[in-house]
Amino acid sequence: MRYSEKLLERAGISVETLDLSELFGRAARLKADDPQLAAKLEEMQAYVPAGGVPNQSMTRMAKLAVVIDDG
């Protein structure tokens, strides 16, 4: 994605770059018993009905969310 970091910073928006391969790597290393992961899954399930979504898919989304939130 292309953007002007200087323009965003002038508008008060801080930018933190993160390579997608690093993001996916961090997510893959999260353990199934990580308390942050359990909390994120609960948060996601409380936010939107996900009864038809496979557990594996929910876990993947939650792992990505945990990594993104941690920055």
mmJSON file of the N, C-alpha and C atoms, coordinates in Angstrom:
{"data_MODEL":{"atom_site":{
"group_PDB":["ATOM","ATOM","ATOM","ATOM","ATOM","ATOM","ATOM","ATOM","ATOM","ATOM","ATOM","ATOM","ATOM","ATOM","ATOM","ATOM","ATOM","ATOM","ATOM","ATOM","ATOM","ATOM","ATOM","ATOM","ATOM","ATOM","ATOM","ATOM","ATOM","ATOM","ATOM","ATOM","ATOM","ATOM","ATOM","ATOM","ATOM","ATOM","ATOM","ATOM","ATOM","ATOM","ATOM","ATOM","ATOM","ATOM","ATOM","ATOM","ATOM","ATOM","ATOM","ATOM","ATOM","ATOM","ATOM","ATOM","ATOM","ATOM","ATOM","ATOM","ATOM","ATOM","ATOM","ATOM","ATOM","ATOM","ATOM","ATOM","ATOM","ATOM","ATOM","ATOM","ATOM","ATOM","ATOM","ATOM","ATOM","ATOM","ATOM","ATOM","ATOM","ATOM","ATOM","ATOM","ATOM","ATOM","ATOM","ATOM","ATOM","ATOM","ATOM","ATOM","ATOM","ATOM","ATOM","ATOM","ATOM","ATOM","ATOM","ATOM","ATOM","ATOM","ATOM","ATOM","ATOM","ATOM","ATOM","ATOM","ATOM","ATOM","ATOM","ATOM","ATOM","ATOM","ATOM","ATOM","ATOM","ATOM","ATOM","ATOM","ATOM","ATOM","ATOM","ATOM","ATOM","ATOM","ATOM","ATOM","ATOM","ATOM","ATOM","ATOM","ATOM","ATOM","ATOM","ATOM","ATOM","ATOM","ATOM","ATOM","ATOM","ATOM","ATOM","ATOM","ATOM","ATOM","ATOM","ATOM","ATOM","ATOM","ATOM","ATOM","ATOM","ATOM","ATOM","ATOM","ATOM","ATOM","ATOM","ATOM","ATOM","ATOM","ATOM","ATOM","ATOM","ATOM","ATOM","ATOM","ATOM","ATOM","ATOM","ATOM","ATOM","ATOM","ATOM","ATOM","ATOM","ATOM","ATOM","ATOM","ATOM","ATOM","ATOM","ATOM","ATOM","ATOM","ATOM","ATOM","ATOM","ATOM","ATOM","ATOM","ATOM","ATOM","ATOM","ATOM","ATOM","ATOM","ATOM","ATOM","ATOM","ATOM","ATOM","ATOM","ATOM","ATOM","ATOM","ATOM","ATOM","ATOM","ATOM","ATOM","ATOM"],
"id":[1,2,3,4,5,6,7,8,9,10,11,12,13,14,15,16,17,18,19,20,21,22,23,24,25,26,27,28,29,30,31,32,33,34,35,36,37,38,39,40,41,42,43,44,45,46,47,48,49,50,51,52,53,54,55,56,57,58,59,60,61,62,63,64,65,66,67,68,69,70,71,72,73,74,75,76,77,78,79,80,81,82,83,84,85,86,87,88,89,90,91,92,93,94,95,96,97,98,99,100,101,102,103,104,105,106,107,108,109,110,111,112,113,114,115,116,117,118,119,120,121,122,123,124,125,126,127,128,129,130,131,132,133,134,135,136,137,138,139,140,141,142,143,144,145,146,147,148,149,150,151,152,153,154,155,156,157,158,159,160,161,162,163,164,165,166,167,168,169,170,171,172,173,174,175,176,177,178,179,180,181,182,183,184,185,186,187,188,189,190,191,192,193,194,195,196,197,198,199,200,201,202,203,204,205,206,207,208,209,210,211,212,213],
"type_symbol":["N","C","C","N","C","C","N","C","C","N","C","C","N","C","C","N","C","C","N","C","C","N","C","C","N","C","C","N","C","C","N","C","C","N","C","C","N","C","C","N","C","C","N","C","C","N","C","C","N","C","C","N","C","C","N","C","C","N","C","C","N","C","C","N","C","C","N","C","C","N","C","C","N","C","C","N","C","C","N","C","C","N","C","C","N","C","C","N","C","C","N","C","C","N","C","C","N","C","C","N","C","C","N","C","C","N","C","C","N","C","C","N","C","C","N","C","C","N","C","C","N","C","C","N","C","C","N","C","C","N","C","C","N","C","C","N","C","C","N","C","C","N","C","C","N","C","C","N","C","C","N","C","C","N","C","C","N","C","C","N","C","C","N","C","C","N","C","C","N","C","C","N","C","C","N","C","C","N","C","C","N","C","C","N","C","C","N","C","C","N","C","C","N","C","C","N","C","C","N","C","C","N","C","C","N","C","C","N","C","C","N","C","C"],
"label_atom_id":["N","CA","C","N","CA","C","N","CA","C","N","CA","C","N","CA","C","N","CA","C","N","CA","C","N","CA","C","N","CA","C","N","CA","C","N","CA","C","N","CA","C","N","CA","C","N","CA","C","N","CA","C","N","CA","C","N","CA","C","N","CA","C","N","CA","C","N","CA","C","N","CA","C","N","CA","C","N","CA","C","N","CA","C","N","CA","C","N","CA","C","N","CA","C","N","CA","C","N","CA","C","N","CA","C","N","CA","C","N","CA","C","N","CA","C","N","CA","C","N","CA","C","N","CA","C","N","CA","C","N","CA","C","N","CA","C","N","CA","C","N","CA","C","N","CA","C","N","CA","C","N","CA","C","N","CA","C","N","CA","C","N","CA","C","N","CA","C","N","CA","C","N","CA","C","N","CA","C","N","CA","C","N","CA","C","N","CA","C","N","CA","C","N","CA","C","N","CA","C","N","CA","C","N","CA","C","N","CA","C","N","CA","C","N","CA","C","N","CA","C","N","CA","C","N","CA","C","N","CA","C","N","CA","C","N","CA","C","N","CA","C","N","CA","C","N","CA","C"],
"label_alt_id":[null,null,null,null,null,null,null,null,null,null,null,null,null,null,null,null,null,null,null,null,null,null,null,null,null,null,null,null,null,null,null,null,null,null,null,null,null,null,null,null,null,null,null,null,null,null,null,null,null,null,null,null,null,null,null,null,null,null,null,null,null,null,null,null,null,null,null,null,null,null,null,null,null,null,null,null,null,null,null,null,null,null,null,null,null,null,null,null,null,null,null,null,null,null,null,null,null,null,null,null,null,null,null,null,null,null,null,null,null,null,null,null,null,null,null,null,null,null,null,null,null,null,null,null,null,null,null,null,null,null,null,null,null,null,null,null,null,null,null,null,null,null,null,null,null,null,null,null,null,null,null,null,null,null,null,null,null,null,null,null,null,null,null,null,null,null,null,null,null,null,null,null,null,null,null,null,null,null,null,null,null,null,null,null,null,null,null,null,null,null,null,null,null,null,null,null,null,null,null,null,null,null,null,null,null,null,null,null,null,null,null,null,null],
"label_comp_id":["MET","MET","MET","ARG","ARG","ARG","TYR","TYR","TYR","SER","SER","SER","GLU","GLU","GLU","LYS","LYS","LYS","LEU","LEU","LEU","LEU","LEU","LEU","GLU","GLU","GLU","ARG","ARG","ARG","ALA","ALA","ALA","GLY","GLY","GLY","ILE","ILE","ILE","SER","SER","SER","VAL","VAL","VAL","GLU","GLU","GLU","THR","THR","THR","LEU","LEU","LEU","ASP","ASP","ASP","LEU","LEU","LEU","SER","SER","SER","GLU","GLU","GLU","LEU","LEU","LEU","PHE","PHE","PHE","GLY","GLY","GLY","ARG","ARG","ARG","ALA","ALA","ALA","ALA","ALA","ALA","ARG","ARG","ARG","LEU","LEU","LEU","LYS","LYS","LYS","ALA","ALA","ALA","ASP","ASP","ASP","ASP","ASP","ASP","PRO","PRO","PRO","GLN","GLN","GLN","LEU","LEU","LEU","ALA","ALA","ALA","ALA","ALA","ALA","LYS","LYS","LYS","LEU","LEU","LEU","GLU","GLU","GLU","GLU","GLU","GLU","MET","MET","MET","GLN","GLN","GLN","ALA","ALA","ALA","TYR","TYR","TYR","VAL","VAL","VAL","PRO","PRO","PRO","ALA","ALA","ALA","GLY","GLY","GLY","GLY","GLY","GLY","VAL","VAL","VAL","PRO","PRO","PRO","ASN","ASN","ASN","GLN","GLN","GLN","SER","SER","SER","MET","MET","MET","THR","THR","THR","ARG","ARG","ARG","MET","MET","MET","ALA","ALA","ALA","LYS","LYS","LYS","LEU","LEU","LEU","ALA","ALA","ALA","VAL","VAL","VAL","VAL","VAL","VAL","ILE","ILE","ILE","ASP","ASP","ASP","ASP","ASP","ASP","GLY","GLY","GLY"],
"label_asym_id":["A","A","A","A","A","A","A","A","A","A","A","A","A","A","A","A","A","A","A","A","A","A","A","A","A","A","A","A","A","A","A","A","A","A","A","A","A","A","A","A","A","A","A","A","A","A","A","A","A","A","A","A","A","A","A","A","A","A","A","A","A","A","A","A","A","A","A","A","A","A","A","A","A","A","A","A","A","A","A","A","A","A","A","A","A","A","A","A","A","A","A","A","A","A","A","A","A","A","A","A","A","A","A","A","A","A","A","A","A","A","A","A","A","A","A","A","A","A","A","A","A","A","A","A","A","A","A","A","A","A","A","A","A","A","A","A","A","A","A","A","A","A","A","A","A","A","A","A","A","A","A","A","A","A","A","A","A","A","A","A","A","A","A","A","A","A","A","A","A","A","A","A","A","A","A","A","A","A","A","A","A","A","A","A","A","A","A","A","A","A","A","A","A","A","A","A","A","A","A","A","A","A","A","A","A","A","A","A","A","A","A","A","A"],
"label_entity_id":["1","1","1","1","1","1","1","1","1","1","1","1","1","1","1","1","1","1","1","1","1","1","1","1","1","1","1","1","1","1","1","1","1","1","1","1","1","1","1","1","1","1","1","1","1","1","1","1","1","1","1","1","1","1","1","1","1","1","1","1","1","1","1","1","1","1","1","1","1","1","1","1","1","1","1","1","1","1","1","1","1","1","1","1","1","1","1","1","1","1","1","1","1","1","1","1","1","1","1","1","1","1","1","1","1","1","1","1","1","1","1","1","1","1","1","1","1","1","1","1","1","1","1","1","1","1","1","1","1","1","1","1","1","1","1","1","1","1","1","1","1","1","1","1","1","1","1","1","1","1","1","1","1","1","1","1","1","1","1","1","1","1","1","1","1","1","1","1","1","1","1","1","1","1","1","1","1","1","1","1","1","1","1","1","1","1","1","1","1","1","1","1","1","1","1","1","1","1","1","1","1","1","1","1","1","1","1","1","1","1","1","1","1"],
"label_seq_id":[1,1,1,2,2,2,3,3,3,4,4,4,5,5,5,6,6,6,7,7,7,8,8,8,9,9,9,10,10,10,11,11,11,12,12,12,13,13,13,14,14,14,15,15,15,16,16,16,17,17,17,18,18,18,19,19,19,20,20,20,21,21,21,22,22,22,23,23,23,24,24,24,25,25,25,26,26,26,27,27,27,28,28,28,29,29,29,30,30,30,31,31,31,32,32,32,33,33,33,34,34,34,35,35,35,36,36,36,37,37,37,38,38,38,39,39,39,40,40,40,41,41,41,42,42,42,43,43,43,44,44,44,45,45,45,46,46,46,47,47,47,48,48,48,49,49,49,50,50,50,51,51,51,52,52,52,53,53,53,54,54,54,55,55,55,56,56,56,57,57,57,58,58,58,59,59,59,60,60,60,61,61,61,62,62,62,63,63,63,64,64,64,65,65,65,66,66,66,67,67,67,68,68,68,69,69,69,70,70,70,71,71,71],
"pdbx_PDB_ins_code":[null,null,null,null,null,null,null,null,null,null,null,null,null,null,null,null,null,null,null,null,null,null,null,null,null,null,null,null,null,null,null,null,null,null,null,null,null,null,null,null,null,null,null,null,null,null,null,null,null,null,null,null,null,null,null,null,null,null,null,null,null,null,null,null,null,null,null,null,null,null,null,null,null,null,null,null,null,null,null,null,null,null,null,null,null,null,null,null,null,null,null,null,null,null,null,null,null,null,null,null,null,null,null,null,null,null,null,null,null,null,null,null,null,null,null,null,null,null,null,null,null,null,null,null,null,null,null,null,null,null,null,null,null,null,null,null,null,null,null,null,null,null,null,null,null,null,null,null,null,null,null,null,null,null,null,null,null,null,null,null,null,null,null,null,null,null,null,null,null,null,null,null,null,null,null,null,null,null,null,null,null,null,null,null,null,null,null,null,null,null,null,null,null,null,null,null,null,null,null,null,null,null,null,null,null,null,null,null,null,null,null,null,null],
"Cartn_x":[0.838,0.0,0.893,0.492,1.266,0.533,1.293,0.737,1.881,1.545,2.547,2.584,3.626,3.771,3.842,4.492,4.618,3.259,2.408,1.078,0.227,0.313,-0.452,0.024,1.33,1.863,1.46,1.413,0.968,-0.485,-1.262,-2.671,-2.844,-1.725,-1.786,-1.957,-1.725,-1.864,-0.472,-0.215,1.082,1.033,2.147,2.229,3.259,2.866,3.778,3.782,4.939,5.004,5.191,4.572,4.654,4.529,5.511,5.498,4.482,3.725,2.699,3.273,4.446,5.037,5.372,5.775,6.042,4.737,3.69,2.381,1.901,1.955,1.509,2.398,3.693,4.62,4.311,4.074,3.732,2.426,1.451,0.153,0.309,1.12,1.315,1.998,2.802,3.52,2.673,1.509,0.649,0.155,0.259,-0.185,-1.699,-2.292,-3.738,-4.214,-3.333,-3.73,-3.354,-2.973,-2.614,-3.851,-3.753,-4.921,-5.431,-4.549,-4.975,-5.837,-5.476,-6.224,-7.628,-7.72,-9.029,-9.9,-9.3,-10.057,-10.532,-9.683,-10.055,-11.169,-11.104,-12.17,-13.5,-13.486,-14.71,-15.243,-14.342,-14.726,-15.37,-14.768,-15.29,-16.662,-16.816,-18.082,-19.189,-18.829,-19.82,-20.235,-19.364,-19.602,-20.537,-20.354,-21.133,-21.429,-22.62,-22.917,-21.964,-21.349,-20.369,-20.62,-21.873,-22.209,-21.827,-21.865,-21.549,-20.089,-19.281,-17.861,-17.067,-16.263,-15.454,-14.512,-14.31,-13.434,-12.039,-11.507,-10.165,-10.098,-11.129,-11.163,-11.274,-12.109,-12.231,-10.901,-10.215,-8.923,-7.909,-7.878,-6.948,-7.221,-8.492,-8.842,-8.468,-8.706,-8.379,-6.868,-6.096,-4.637,-4.148,-4.671,-4.289,-4.678,-5.852,-6.311,-5.415,-5.006,-4.123,-2.8,-2.228,-0.953,-1.086,-2.15,-2.359,-2.56,-3.344,-3.577,-2.294,-1.426,-0.162,0.801,0.6,1.455,2.795],
"Cartn_y":[-1.158,0.0,1.234,2.222,3.463,4.567,5.362,6.496,7.438,8.648,9.611,9.626,9.051,9.002,10.413,11.315,12.689,13.378,13.183,13.791,13.23,11.946,11.336,11.852,11.949,12.433,13.885,14.69,16.08,16.151,15.141,15.083,14.422,14.096,13.496,11.991,11.37,9.911,9.295,8.427,7.759,6.504,6.196,5.072,4.08,2.821,1.759,0.739,0.538,-0.396,-1.821,-2.743,-4.149,-4.97,-5.8,-6.667,-7.787,-8.105,-9.144,-10.497,-10.829,-12.119,-12.149,-11.0,-10.923,-11.051,-10.414,-10.491,-11.94,-12.627,-14.022,-14.925,-14.642,-15.427,-15.294,-14.07,-13.851,-14.551,-14.455,-15.092,-16.608,-17.179,-18.631,-19.108,-18.25,-18.635,-18.506,-17.879,-17.772,-19.158,-19.457,-20.758,-20.761,-21.912,-22.061,-21.681,-21.802,-21.488,-20.064,-19.224,-17.836,-17.102,-16.454,-15.764,-14.626,-13.972,-12.91,-13.48,-14.665,-15.313,-15.675,-16.251,-16.608,-15.37,-14.296,-13.048,-12.479,-12.537,-11.999,-12.836,-14.147,-15.014,-14.676,-14.489,-14.124,-12.786,-11.84,-10.51,-10.586,-11.364,-11.507,-12.166,-13.217,-13.947,-13.117,-12.215,-11.335,-10.222,-9.9,-8.793,-9.179,-10.385,-10.801,-12.306,-12.731,-14.167,-14.909,-15.954,-16.687,-18.186,-18.566,-19.979,-20.833,-20.277,-21.052,-20.99,-20.28,-20.124,-21.234,-21.977,-23.046,-22.494,-23.28,-22.864,-22.494,-23.239,-22.972,-21.574,-21.197,-19.872,-18.77,-18.991,-18.002,-17.827,-18.931,-18.869,-18.106,-18.345,-17.611,-16.115,-15.742,-14.315,-13.705,-14.445,-13.936,-13.772,-14.717,-14.605,-13.363,-13.135,-11.936,-10.673,-10.675,-9.515,-9.25,-10.297,-10.138,-9.511,-10.011,-9.484,-8.034,-7.723,-6.341,-5.419,-5.853,-5.034,-4.784,-5.801,-5.656,-4.718,-4.59,-3.703,-4.237],
"Cartn_z":[0.0,0.0,0.0,-0.725,-0.79,-0.045,0.683,1.405,1.741,2.084,2.501,4.026,4.58,6.026,6.617,5.918,6.411,6.48,5.456,5.474,6.614,6.814,7.899,9.257,9.434,10.704,10.953,9.902,10.052,10.516,10.151,10.547,11.921,12.571,13.898,13.898,12.747,12.629,12.635,13.609,13.654,12.782,12.173,11.246,11.765,11.768,12.151,11.016,10.396,9.274,9.79,9.087,9.453,8.179,7.925,6.756,6.962,5.921,6.049,6.45,5.938,6.303,7.796,8.349,9.783,10.577,10.091,10.732,10.789,9.64,9.592,10.443,10.47,11.288,12.764,13.203,14.617,14.971,14.086,14.335,14.428,13.565,13.567,14.848,15.451,16.67,17.939,17.842,19.026,19.423,20.679,21.202,21.398,21.264,21.401,22.8,23.804,25.18,25.602,24.642,24.945,25.463,26.628,27.184,26.295,25.579,24.666,23.546,23.072,22.003,22.481,23.673,24.232,24.41,24.896,25.097,23.765,22.753,21.44,20.821,20.96,20.445,21.109,22.414,23.136,22.644,22.465,21.99,20.603,19.72,18.36,18.371,19.159,19.197,19.847,20.747,21.362,20.402,19.464,18.548,17.406,16.869,15.706,15.795,15.395,15.401,14.455,14.948,14.139,14.2,14.399,14.538,13.344,12.137,10.937,10.527,11.297,10.952,11.64,10.882,11.493,12.573,13.621,14.724,14.245,13.297,12.787,12.152,11.429,10.802,11.846,12.853,13.925,14.65,14.885,15.57,14.739,13.442,12.569,12.609,12.524,12.56,13.905,14.974,16.308,16.472,15.956,16.034,15.299,14.107,13.358,14.123,14.721,15.484,16.687,17.379,18.541,18.112,17.025,16.543,16.1,15.394,14.93,16.134,17.114,18.297,19.08,19.134,19.862,19.156,17.844,17.051,16.979],
"occupancy":[1.0,1.0,1.0,1.0,1.0,1.0,1.0,1.0,1.0,1.0,1.0,1.0,1.0,1.0,1.0,1.0,1.0,1.0,1.0,1.0,1.0,1.0,1.0,1.0,1.0,1.0,1.0,1.0,1.0,1.0,1.0,1.0,1.0,1.0,1.0,1.0,1.0,1.0,1.0,1.0,1.0,1.0,1.0,1.0,1.0,1.0,1.0,1.0,1.0,1.0,1.0,1.0,1.0,1.0,1.0,1.0,1.0,1.0,1.0,1.0,1.0,1.0,1.0,1.0,1.0,1.0,1.0,1.0,1.0,1.0,1.0,1.0,1.0,1.0,1.0,1.0,1.0,1.0,1.0,1.0,1.0,1.0,1.0,1.0,1.0,1.0,1.0,1.0,1.0,1.0,1.0,1.0,1.0,1.0,1.0,1.0,1.0,1.0,1.0,1.0,1.0,1.0,1.0,1.0,1.0,1.0,1.0,1.0,1.0,1.0,1.0,1.0,1.0,1.0,1.0,1.0,1.0,1.0,1.0,1.0,1.0,1.0,1.0,1.0,1.0,1.0,1.0,1.0,1.0,1.0,1.0,1.0,1.0,1.0,1.0,1.0,1.0,1.0,1.0,1.0,1.0,1.0,1.0,1.0,1.0,1.0,1.0,1.0,1.0,1.0,1.0,1.0,1.0,1.0,1.0,1.0,1.0,1.0,1.0,1.0,1.0,1.0,1.0,1.0,1.0,1.0,1.0,1.0,1.0,1.0,1.0,1.0,1.0,1.0,1.0,1.0,1.0,1.0,1.0,1.0,1.0,1.0,1.0,1.0,1.0,1.0,1.0,1.0,1.0,1.0,1.0,1.0,1.0,1.0,1.0,1.0,1.0,1.0,1.0,1.0,1.0,1.0,1.0,1.0,1.0,1.0,1.0,1.0,1.0,1.0,1.0,1.0,1.0],
"B_iso_or_equiv":[0.0,0.0,0.0,0.0,0.0,0.0,0.0,0.0,0.0,0.0,0.0,0.0,0.0,0.0,0.0,0.0,0.0,0.0,0.0,0.0,0.0,0.0,0.0,0.0,0.0,0.0,0.0,0.0,0.0,0.0,0.0,0.0,0.0,0.0,0.0,0.0,0.0,0.0,0.0,0.0,0.0,0.0,0.0,0.0,0.0,0.0,0.0,0.0,0.0,0.0,0.0,0.0,0.0,0.0,0.0,0.0,0.0,0.0,0.0,0.0,0.0,0.0,0.0,0.0,0.0,0.0,0.0,0.0,0.0,0.0,0.0,0.0,0.0,0.0,0.0,0.0,0.0,0.0,0.0,0.0,0.0,0.0,0.0,0.0,0.0,0.0,0.0,0.0,0.0,0.0,0.0,0.0,0.0,0.0,0.0,0.0,0.0,0.0,0.0,0.0,0.0,0.0,0.0,0.0,0.0,0.0,0.0,0.0,0.0,0.0,0.0,0.0,0.0,0.0,0.0,0.0,0.0,0.0,0.0,0.0,0.0,0.0,0.0,0.0,0.0,0.0,0.0,0.0,0.0,0.0,0.0,0.0,0.0,0.0,0.0,0.0,0.0,0.0,0.0,0.0,0.0,0.0,0.0,0.0,0.0,0.0,0.0,0.0,0.0,0.0,0.0,0.0,0.0,0.0,0.0,0.0,0.0,0.0,0.0,0.0,0.0,0.0,0.0,0.0,0.0,0.0,0.0,0.0,0.0,0.0,0.0,0.0,0.0,0.0,0.0,0.0,0.0,0.0,0.0,0.0,0.0,0.0,0.0,0.0,0.0,0.0,0.0,0.0,0.0,0.0,0.0,0.0,0.0,0.0,0.0,0.0,0.0,0.0,0.0,0.0,0.0,0.0,0.0,0.0,0.0,0.0,0.0,0.0,0.0,0.0,0.0,0.0,0.0],
"pdbx_formal_charge":[null,null,null,null,null,null,null,null,null,null,null,null,null,null,null,null,null,null,null,null,null,null,null,null,null,null,null,null,null,null,null,null,null,null,null,null,null,null,null,null,null,null,null,null,null,null,null,null,null,null,null,null,null,null,null,null,null,null,null,null,null,null,null,null,null,null,null,null,null,null,null,null,null,null,null,null,null,null,null,null,null,null,null,null,null,null,null,null,null,null,null,null,null,null,null,null,null,null,null,null,null,null,null,null,null,null,null,null,null,null,null,null,null,null,null,null,null,null,null,null,null,null,null,null,null,null,null,null,null,null,null,null,null,null,null,null,null,null,null,null,null,null,null,null,null,null,null,null,null,null,null,null,null,null,null,null,null,null,null,null,null,null,null,null,null,null,null,null,null,null,null,null,null,null,null,null,null,null,null,null,null,null,null,null,null,null,null,null,null,null,null,null,null,null,null,null,null,null,null,null,null,null,null,null,null,null,null,null,null,null,null,null,null],
"auth_seq_id":[1,1,1,2,2,2,3,3,3,4,4,4,5,5,5,6,6,6,7,7,7,8,8,8,9,9,9,10,10,10,11,11,11,12,12,12,13,13,13,14,14,14,15,15,15,16,16,16,17,17,17,18,18,18,19,19,19,20,20,20,21,21,21,22,22,22,23,23,23,24,24,24,25,25,25,26,26,26,27,27,27,28,28,28,29,29,29,30,30,30,31,31,31,32,32,32,33,33,33,34,34,34,35,35,35,36,36,36,37,37,37,38,38,38,39,39,39,40,40,40,41,41,41,42,42,42,43,43,43,44,44,44,45,45,45,46,46,46,47,47,47,48,48,48,49,49,49,50,50,50,51,51,51,52,52,52,53,53,53,54,54,54,55,55,55,56,56,56,57,57,57,58,58,58,59,59,59,60,60,60,61,61,61,62,62,62,63,63,63,64,64,64,65,65,65,66,66,66,67,67,67,68,68,68,69,69,69,70,70,70,71,71,71],
"auth_comp_id":["MET","MET","MET","ARG","ARG","ARG","TYR","TYR","TYR","SER","SER","SER","GLU","GLU","GLU","LYS","LYS","LYS","LEU","LEU","LEU","LEU","LEU","LEU","GLU","GLU","GLU","ARG","ARG","ARG","ALA","ALA","ALA","GLY","GLY","GLY","ILE","ILE","ILE","SER","SER","SER","VAL","VAL","VAL","GLU","GLU","GLU","THR","THR","THR","LEU","LEU","LEU","ASP","ASP","ASP","LEU","LEU","LEU","SER","SER","SER","GLU","GLU","GLU","LEU","LEU","LEU","PHE","PHE","PHE","GLY","GLY","GLY","ARG","ARG","ARG","ALA","ALA","ALA","ALA","ALA","ALA","ARG","ARG","ARG","LEU","LEU","LEU","LYS","LYS","LYS","ALA","ALA","ALA","ASP","ASP","ASP","ASP","ASP","ASP","PRO","PRO","PRO","GLN","GLN","GLN","LEU","LEU","LEU","ALA","ALA","ALA","ALA","ALA","ALA","LYS","LYS","LYS","LEU","LEU","LEU","GLU","GLU","GLU","GLU","GLU","GLU","MET","MET","MET","GLN","GLN","GLN","ALA","ALA","ALA","TYR","TYR","TYR","VAL","VAL","VAL","PRO","PRO","PRO","ALA","ALA","ALA","GLY","GLY","GLY","GLY","GLY","GLY","VAL","VAL","VAL","PRO","PRO","PRO","ASN","ASN","ASN","GLN","GLN","GLN","SER","SER","SER","MET","MET","MET","THR","THR","THR","ARG","ARG","ARG","MET","MET","MET","ALA","ALA","ALA","LYS","LYS","LYS","LEU","LEU","LEU","ALA","ALA","ALA","VAL","VAL","VAL","VAL","VAL","VAL","ILE","ILE","ILE","ASP","ASP","ASP","ASP","ASP","ASP","GLY","GLY","GLY"],
"auth_asym_id":["A","A","A","A","A","A","A","A","A","A","A","A","A","A","A","A","A","A","A","A","A","A","A","A","A","A","A","A","A","A","A","A","A","A","A","A","A","A","A","A","A","A","A","A","A","A","A","A","A","A","A","A","A","A","A","A","A","A","A","A","A","A","A","A","A","A","A","A","A","A","A","A","A","A","A","A","A","A","A","A","A","A","A","A","A","A","A","A","A","A","A","A","A","A","A","A","A","A","A","A","A","A","A","A","A","A","A","A","A","A","A","A","A","A","A","A","A","A","A","A","A","A","A","A","A","A","A","A","A","A","A","A","A","A","A","A","A","A","A","A","A","A","A","A","A","A","A","A","A","A","A","A","A","A","A","A","A","A","A","A","A","A","A","A","A","A","A","A","A","A","A","A","A","A","A","A","A","A","A","A","A","A","A","A","A","A","A","A","A","A","A","A","A","A","A","A","A","A","A","A","A","A","A","A","A","A","A","A","A","A","A","A","A"],
"auth_atom_id":["N","CA","C","N","CA","C","N","CA","C","N","CA","C","N","CA","C","N","CA","C","N","CA","C","N","CA","C","N","CA","C","N","CA","C","N","CA","C","N","CA","C","N","CA","C","N","CA","C","N","CA","C","N","CA","C","N","CA","C","N","CA","C","N","CA","C","N","CA","C","N","CA","C","N","CA","C","N","CA","C","N","CA","C","N","CA","C","N","CA","C","N","CA","C","N","CA","C","N","CA","C","N","CA","C","N","CA","C","N","CA","C","N","CA","C","N","CA","C","N","CA","C","N","CA","C","N","CA","C","N","CA","C","N","CA","C","N","CA","C","N","CA","C","N","CA","C","N","CA","C","N","CA","C","N","CA","C","N","CA","C","N","CA","C","N","CA","C","N","CA","C","N","CA","C","N","CA","C","N","CA","C","N","CA","C","N","CA","C","N","CA","C","N","CA","C","N","CA","C","N","CA","C","N","CA","C","N","CA","C","N","CA","C","N","CA","C","N","CA","C","N","CA","C","N","CA","C","N","CA","C","N","CA","C","N","CA","C","N","CA","C","N","CA","C","N","CA","C"],
"pdbx_PDB_model_num":[1,1,1,1,1,1,1,1,1,1,1,1,1,1,1,1,1,1,1,1,1,1,1,1,1,1,1,1,1,1,1,1,1,1,1,1,1,1,1,1,1,1,1,1,1,1,1,1,1,1,1,1,1,1,1,1,1,1,1,1,1,1,1,1,1,1,1,1,1,1,1,1,1,1,1,1,1,1,1,1,1,1,1,1,1,1,1,1,1,1,1,1,1,1,1,1,1,1,1,1,1,1,1,1,1,1,1,1,1,1,1,1,1,1,1,1,1,1,1,1,1,1,1,1,1,1,1,1,1,1,1,1,1,1,1,1,1,1,1,1,1,1,1,1,1,1,1,1,1,1,1,1,1,1,1,1,1,1,1,1,1,1,1,1,1,1,1,1,1,1,1,1,1,1,1,1,1,1,1,1,1,1,1,1,1,1,1,1,1,1,1,1,1,1,1,1,1,1,1,1,1,1,1,1,1,1,1,1,1,1,1,1,1]
}}}
